[in-house]
Amino acid sequence: MHRAFHVVAALLLIGLPPLASAADEPASALNRFTAERVFDIEYAAAPRISPDGDSIVYVRHSMDRRADQNRGDLWIIDLDSGAHRPLVTGGASASSPAWSPDGERLLYRSSADGKPELRVLYLDSGRSFSLAQFERAPQSPVWSPDGQHIAFALFVPGEPPSFAKPPKAPEGADWNQPVRVFDDLTFRFDGQGYLDEGVDQIFVLSAEGGSPRQLTHGQADLGEPAWLDNETLIVSGNLAEDRDLDPIESELYRLRLADGSLTAFTDRDGPDFAPVVSPDGQTIAFRGFDDAVLTYQQNRLYLMDADGSNQRELKTGLDLAMGKTVWAPDGRSLYVQAENAGHIELLNISLRGRVKVVADDLGGTSIGRPYASGDFSVTTAGRPVIAYTVASPDKPADVAVTGPRTQTRTLTALNADVLPYLDLATVEEIQVESNHDGQTIEAWIARPPDFKPDGSFPLLLEIHGGPHTMYGPTFAAEIQRYAAEGYVTVWANPRGSTGYGEAFAQAIDRAYPGYDYDDLMSVVDAVIAKNYVDPQRLFVTGGSGGGVLTAWIVGKTDRFAAAATIKPVINWFTEALTGDIAAYVWRHWIREDPWENPQAYFERSPISLVGNVSTPTLVMVGEQDWRTPTWEAEQFYTALKFRKIDTALIRIPEAPHSIASRPSRLIAKTDNIMGWFSRYDTQPETAEAP
């Protein structure tokens, strides 16, 4: 039977009951985080503090119910008065705000008539104008030090390969579309689909508008422009002939505006990227590492002189990956974002490597699942004042401010009209010893509003993707939805997660899935031992890398009543030959030619264990997912069908790997998972009706 699955049809597929009206809901349910509450969520992103530290502009995200989109508006906060008012709202979404060096103008990205554009807003008059419209969105726009120009990266189309010239179709003829010819290793990418021929190049544009001037030419992508001075940029890219085979490699180049000449500043085997120039223009900070060809290596922080000489690592003694980096106004230290044990810390690192923790509660911008995700900015003059997104277990990101001479405080309350009036889950942290080797595994438990430690509740294990990422104790809509329906929900950072040191992350190198399975089962055992849940009511789900582990788990144990594997890799052989990161999987993950050693791929693939599966398992994937393509999910679904194991396949139309990128998709994802689990719950009558 052939059937086109749409989101609504998918809801019907597994028998999820229709949403009741408010009049039909019991009083207790009206205070729960129901599916449609997703549309009520707002959160802050990209907080940008003015050069003088007087104001913060940020992107205020909200959910457009009619358009089913996450939209962004620009709002401004006056730090002295606390005034909070709209700045750019009502039209197309706005993003990427950037203050001019003099603090009088604001650059941001938007669109008009469906075309991307860069706009400049004059703060004194409130008037804005379009610098230029583009066919493709400009990337990483940045002001020159004198405020006269803006540099950015932009896709430049190339001539597609062709072996034949098609005849001209007669007028009005209904001929097939012309063939598409590809000769690049990566010819499609998640979120972009099939790639047009061409590369990203560097452009410069007058801050008063006009025609962008292309500075670089060639066959390789260049990006991340940073101004060394008003006539010179530092950019990042990989100009090597075999660049397609080494997807993480990049170097830093000096780019002269006068003649477009490029000079390589770095040349090691490994990525060098994210250049930031000191206030006096004498030092460049950047991130990277020497590539040892492993599945994961931590980004380190480096310095070099403005001419590319004297390259050295800024050693801190910290076993943490270095993230976003910004110079302090006096140029004597750097502010660095780093993941640490489920939290994002903002560090101040002196040029001698001394470290001070400025804030430990960055985050809150990952709305669906509790990933570590946040942002910050620092003043460019005077004493440093820092604006950042602040994380919390009970609400998404708000805007906060801190600094050496500034009272740390949260400036917004974007969800004060909704979330305080709901019965949300409470979050508890636990530390668990892995039954494999005693390794400490950090985890969090969301307890439902009506929770009692009586051993009666169902447990839902939610596994993060990556696998080299990190969960934390932050607000997540999916977690709150599960808790609102009565699940004790647990999420953890098993070995392979970031934020616990390089060795912990590398513990799954050429061993994934593996002992991370034992870590997760130890977490489940710990929750059972607390008498929180019924051992007969265990459920498991996860997306991407979490989908891999979900499929692996049901091949290793039958202790779960049901499972839902979301956008998984099921067969590393096919993933390494068809996924958009195929070159990375081949070179860094498995490190074997699949045709020479297929066993290396098979033994780590969940398909190898499908003969053991007895757990009813739902499979879900986006129809435009090129990271873990649809045929990965379909292999598992078909194999389970062959074996007569209860299963269903849900394909989300038009969805890329980020299934929950639209509000209705997030709802469809979580509600279908819970609808599937309800089929196999041994004691559904004990759970309070939603």
N, C-alpha and C positions, 0 to 999 in steps of 0.2 A: 504494500500500500504506500503510495507516495502522498506526501502532505507538506504544504508550505507552512512552516511554523512562524507565526508572528507573535509579538509579545503577549497579546491577549489570548491567542490560541494556546500559547505555552502555559498560561495560567490555568486554562481548562484541561490541559493535557494530564496533569497529575491530580485533578480533582480538588483543587484548592477552593474552599467555599468563597462565594462572592463577598465583597466588603459590605458590611451592614451600614445602614444609615445611622446618624447620631441618635435618632429616636429609638432605634432598635438596640443600641448598645447598653449593657449594664453600666451602672454608675462608675464602677471601678475601672472599666475599660476606657472610659472617656479621658482618664488621666494617664493612660499608657502612651508610649511612643509608637503610635500606629503607623501604618504604611504611608499615609498621606502627610504625616508630620515631616517627612523628608523635604517637602516643598516649603516648609516654614523655616528651614535652617538658613542662617547667614553666617559668614565667617570673613575674617580679615586676611589679606595677603599683601605682599610687597610693600611693607611700611617704609616710606622714604622720608627721612628727616631732612629739613632744610639745612643749608650750609651753616647758618647761624644758630641752629637748634631751637628756633622759635615755633616751628610748625611741623606737622607730619601729614603727608599725603599718603593714602593707602588705597588699595583696591577692596571695595566692599562687595563681596560675592553674595548673590541671592539666587533663588531658584525661580525661574520664570515658568509658572504653571502652564500657561497657554502655549508657549513655545517649547516646553519641555527642555529647557536649557539652563545651564549654570551661567549667569551673566555677571559682568563686573562693572561697577561704577566707581568713580574717584570721589573720595571724601577727604576733607581736610580738618585737622585738629589744631587749635591754638593752645600751646602748652601753658601759657600764663593764665588765660581765662577758662580753659577747658572747653571753649566753644567747639562744637562738632557740627559741621555743616556740609551739604553736598557741593561738589565742585564741577564734576562732569557726569551728568546723569540723563536718562530718558531716551537717548539715541542708541546707537550701536554700542556694544560692550567696549569698555576701555581697559587697557592693561599697560604694564611696564612703565609706570611713571618714573621720571628722572628729572631732578632739579637742575637748572642751569647753574654754572659755577657762581654767578652773582646772586642766585636765589630769587630772581625776578620773573623767571619763566619756567614752564613745566613742559617737558616733552613726554608724549605718550603715544601708544599705538591704538588705533581704532579702525573703522571701515566706513565707507560711504558707497552706496549703490552696489554693495556686494564686493567692493574692491578694498584691499588693505590700504591703510594710509598711516603716515606719521603726522602728528599734529603738535603744535606748540601753543600753549595757553599763557597769556600775559596775566600775571596775578593781580596787577594793579587795576586793570580794566575788566578782567573776567572774560575777555574776548580771545578766541582761538582761531587758528587758521591751519590749513593743510599744507605741509611742506611739499608733499608729493603723494600721488596715488601710484599703486603698484599692482602688477598682476599676481605677484607672490608676496607673502608677508616678509618685511625686513626683519632681520634677527639681530639681537644684541646692540641696539642703537646706543651710542654714547657720545656725550658732549666733548668737544675739544676744551683744553684748559682755558682758552680765552673766550669760550662761549660763542665762537663765530661759525663753527662747523659741527656736523654730526657724522660720525662714521658708523657703518653697519655692514652686515653681511646680507647678501641677496642672491637668490638662485638665478643663474644665467642659463637659459636654454641652449642646448647644443644640437648638432645635426644628428638625428638618429641613424643608426646603421641601416643599410638597405642593399639588397642584392638584385633588385629588379624594379623597374619603373612600371607601375600599373597603368593600364590603358584608361583613358578618360571615360567615365560613365556617361551615357546619353542623358540629356536633360529629363528629369523626372523619373529616372530609372531607380529601382529599388535594389541596388547592389549591396553586397556585404561590405562592412567596414574594412578598410585596408589592414593588411597584416601588421602585427607589431613585432619588431625585431629587437632582440636584446643581445649585447655582447659583454655586459658587466657581470661580475660575480653576484653582486647584490642588485637585483632588478625590481624588487618590491620591498616595502618596509611597513611595519605596523603603524597605523594611523595615517599613512600616506598612500597606501595601495601600490599599484604598479608605477614605478618611477619614470618620470620623463628624463630624456637625455639632457645632461647638463650638470653644473656644479655650483656651489656657493662661492661667490667672489666678494671682495671688499670694495665698498663704495664710500664716497664722501659727498656731503650735501651741505649747502649753505644753510645756516640757521634762519635765514630770511626766506627760504624756499628757492625753488628753481629746478634745474635738471641735475639728478645725481651723476657724479663722475665715477666711472669704474676705474679702480686703481690696479687691480690684479687681473691676470688672464692666465689661462692654462686649463689643465684637465683634472686638477685636484681641488678638493674643497678647502677653503680657508675661512676662519671665523674667529670669534672672541676678540674683536679689536679692542685695544687699550691704548690710550694716547701717551706716548713717551714725552712728546712736546707738541707744539702746535703744528709741526711739519712732519712728525714721525709717529708711526703706529707700531705696536707689537701685536702680532697675530699668531694664531695657532693653526696647524694643519700637518698633513703628511704628503710630501711631494715624491715619495719613493715610487719606483716603477711597480713594485709588487704590493702596493698599499692595500689592495683588496684582500690580500691574504693575511694581513696583520691589522685587524680592525681597531685595536686599542692604541696603536703607535701614533705619535704626533710630536712635532717639534715647534719651537718658538722662533719666529722670524721678525726681523726689523723691516718695516715697510716705509720707504721714503715717498711722501706725497708728490714731490717734485717730478720724479721720473718713474715711480712705480717699482723701483728696484727692491728686491728681497735679499736679505742677508740672514743666514741661519745662525741663531744664537745657541741652540742646543743640538746635539747630534747623538745622544745615547740611544740604546735599544730600550725603549719604554716610553710611556706617554709623558709629555710636558705640556701643560695647558694652564688656563685660567690666570693669565698674567695680570698683576695689579702694580701700578707704579707709585712709588712713594711721593709724598707731597712736594719734595724738593726736586723730583725727577731724577735722582741719582741712583736709585735702587729699584729693582724689579723683584717682586715676590711671585712665586708660581708654585704649582703643585705637580706631582708626578711620582714615578718610582722607576727603578731599574727592573726591567721585565725578566722575571725568572720563569716565565711561561707556566703559571699556576692558575687555578680557577679564580683565585682572589689574592690581591695584594693591596695593602693599605696605601692611600695617597699620603705622601710626605710633603713637608713644606720646605721650599728652597728659596734662596736669595741669589741674585747676581747683580753686578754693577750695570749701569745704564748702557755700557758698550758690549755687554754680554760676557765680560770677564769675571773672574773671581766667583765662580759658581760654587755654592756650598749649601749643605743641608742645615736648616735651623733646628737643631736638636733640642728636644724638650724633655726627654726621658719618659714621655707618655706613650703608651701602647694603644694609641687611638688614631683613626683615620682623620686627616685634616680636611675640612670642608671649606665652605665659602670663606674668603679671606678679604679683609678690609684694613687699610692702614689707619692708625690713629692720627689725629690732626697734626701732632708734633713730629710724626715720622719716626718715633723712637720705639714703637711697638706695633703689633698687629692684633686685630680682633679676628678670631677664628671660630667657626662653628664646628662642633665635634659631637659625634654620638658616643654616649657613655652609659652602658647598662640600662637601656630602655628610655633614657632621657637624652635630650639635645642640650649640650652645654655651650655657652658662649665664653670663650677663653680670651684673655689678654696675654699675649706672648711677647716678651721683650726681645730685642735683637740679640740678647745673650741667652735666650731660651728659658727665662724665668716665666712661670705660668701662674696666672690668677684666674679663678672662676668668677666671671662677672654675673652670669645668670645660669640657672640650671633648669629652666622651664620653657625653653623655646619649643615651638611646635604648633599643633592644632590645625594644620591646613590639609591634612588627609581626612576627608569626610567619611568615606565608606568604611574603611578598616583602619585600625589604630597604628598606622605606619608613622615612623619618625619623619616629620616634614615641617619645616618652618623657615623663617627668613628674618633678616635684620638689616639695619643701615646705621651709619655713624656720621656725625657732623664732620665737616671738613675744616672748620675754623674753631679756635678757642678750646675750651675744655670739652672733652668728648661727651656727647650725649647720644645714647643708643636707643633707637626704636626697634621693637621686635614683636613678632607674633607670639603670644603667650598661650601655652597649652594647659589644659585642665581635663580631669576625668568626666566632668559633667557638662561641658559646653565646648564648641569649636573655638577656633582662634579668635582672640581679641587683640587689640593693639596695646602694648605696654611700653614703658619708657624706663630707662635706668642710666646710670653713669656715676663717675667718681664723686661728683658734686650735685647729683640729682636724686631726689627721692624716688625709689622704685615704686611704680604704681601702674595699675591697669586703667586705660583711658576710655575704653568703650565697653558696652554691655549689649552686644548685638542680638543676643537671644533672650534678653531679660523679659521680653513680652510673651515668651512661650515656655521655655524649658523649666524655669522655676516652678511652674504650675503643673508639671507632669511628674508622675512617679517614675523616676529613672532608676536604673540599676546602680547599685553601689559597687565599687571596685576594690578588691582586696589583692595585695601582692603576696606571693608565696615564693620561697626558695626550695628547690627540690634537688635531691641527689639522684643522678642518673643511675639506673640499675645496671648500666654497662660498666662504668668505671668510677662512679662517685662524683663525676663532674657536676658542679652546681649549675642548675638550670633555673633561670628566672621566668616566672609566669604570673599571670593576673587572672582573677576570677571576677566576673560580673554576676552579681546575685540579683535575682528578679525582685520586683517591688514587694511581693508577698512571701519572700523567702523565709524558710524556717529550716534549721539544720537537723532535719528529721529523716534524711536518707530517702526521700520520696521523689525528688525532682529529677527531670531528665538532664543529662549533661550534653553539651555541644562543644566539641573540640574544634577550634578555628585555627588553621595553620597558615602562616604567612608565606608569601612568595619570595622570589629572588633567585636562589635562597639566601644570597648575601645581602640581606636587609635586616631591619630591626622593627619589632613591635614595641609599644610602650603603653603606659597607663593613661592614654588620652581618649577624648571623646571620639566615638565612631558610631555612625548611624546603624551599620549592620549589627554591631554588638548590642546596641540598645533595642533594635527590633527583636533580636532573638530573646533577650531578657524580658521584653514586654510580653512575649508569648509563653513565658514560663521556663525558659531554658537557663540553667546555670551554665554560663558560657566561659570557657577558659582558653586563653591564648598564651603562647610561650615563645621564647627565643632559644630553640635548640641549637646544638653545635652547627656551625656554618653561619650563624647570625653575626651581624656586625655589632660593634659597640662593646665587645668583651675581649678585645685584643686580637692581634693577627693570627696567633696560633689557634685560637678558638674558631675563627672563621675558616682557617685552612684545614681544620680537622676533617672536612668532607672532601678535600681534594682527591679526585679519582676514587671517591668512596661515598658517593651520593646516588640514591638514598642508601643509608646504612645505619650507623649507630645513632643518627638523629631520630630514627624510629624508636630506639630504646629511650631516648630522652623524652619523647612525647608520651610514650606509654607510662613512663615514671610519673609524669605530671598528672595523667589521668588517674593513676593509682593513688596519688597524694590527695586528689579531690575526693575520691571515694573514701579514703581513710578518714577524712574530716566529717564523714556522715552527711555530706551535702546532697549526694545524688544516689539514685537507684542503679546498681551495676547492670540491671537488665534494660536500662533506658539510656544507653550511650549512643551518641551520634558524632559523626566526623565530617568536616568539610574543609576546603582550602582552595585557593586559586593560584594558577601558574605553578611556581615551585611548591605551593601548598597543595595544588591539584596533583602534582607528581607524588607527593608524600601520601595523599589520601588514597590514590590508586595503589600505591605500594603497601599501605597499611592493610587494606582489605585482602591483599594477597598474602599477608603474613599472619593475620589473626581474624577470627570470626566473632570477636567480643562486641563489635558494634552492631546495633540493631539495623542501622542503615547508614549510607554514606552518600556524599555528593562531591564528585570531583569536577572542579571548575577549570576550564581552559588548561588542561594538563599537557605535559609531554608524556606520551605513552611509549614511544619507541625512539630512542636516541639515534638510531640509524637514519630514520626518515627525517628527524629533526635536524640532524647535521647536514642533510643534503637538500632541505627545502625551506627551513625557517629563515627569517630575515637576519638572524645572527648565526647563520650556519658556520661562517668562518671562525667565529669565536668558539663555538661548540667543538669544532674540529681541532683548532689549534691549542686552545687553552683548557677546555673542559675534559675531553676524552684523550686527546693527544695521540690518536691513532688514525690511520686511514681506514675508513669503514669497510672498504673492499678487501683490505689486507687482514684486518682483525675484527670481523663483525662481532665476535664474542665479547670484546671489550665494551661494545655498545649494548648488546643484548642483556648482559648480566646486570646492568644497572637500569634496565627498562622495566617499568611495571608490566608490560606485556608478557615478560618472562614468568610472571607469577599468576597470570590470569587463570591458569588451571586450578589454582587453589581457592579462588574467590567463591564464597557462598553468600556474602553480604549483599542485600539489595542496594544497587549503586546507581544514582542519577549521574548523567554526564551532561555538561553544559559548556558551550563555546560560542564566541561571537563569529558571525558569518564573514567578517572582514578582519579576522585575527590572523596576522602574518607572523606573530611572534611564536605562538604555539598553534599552528594552523588547524583548521577544522578536521583534517584527516587524522590528526593525533587523537582527538576525542572519539572520532568515528571508529578507529581501530579497536578501542576498548569497548565501545558500545556493541560493535558487531561480534567481537569475541564473546562478550557476556551473553548475547543473544544465541550464539551457537551453543553455549553451555546451558541455556535455559535458566539463567540467573535473572531475577527481577531487575529490570533496568529501563530507563527512558532517556532519550536524547533531546536536549533543548538547544536549538540554534537561535541566537539573538540577532535579528536582521540588522544589518548595517553596523553592527558593533565591532570595534577593534578589540585588541587585547584588554583594554580598559573597559570592561563590560559595563561598569557602573558609572560611566562618564556622563550619562544623562539621568535625571531623577527617576524617570519611569523605568529605566533599565535597572537601577539600583533596587527599586521596589520589586521588579519582576525577578531579579536574582534571589533576593532574600526570601521572598514569599514562596517562590517555587521550591527552594530548599526546604523550608519549613513544611510546605504542603507535602513534599515527598516523605519527610521524616514522620509526619503525623500518620501516614499509612502504616508505619511499622512500629509505632509506639505501643509498648505492651500494656500501658496503663493510661490511655488518653483520658479516661473518665476522671482521673485524679487531678488533672491540670485544669485550672480555672479557664473558662471560656473567654476568648479574646473579645 
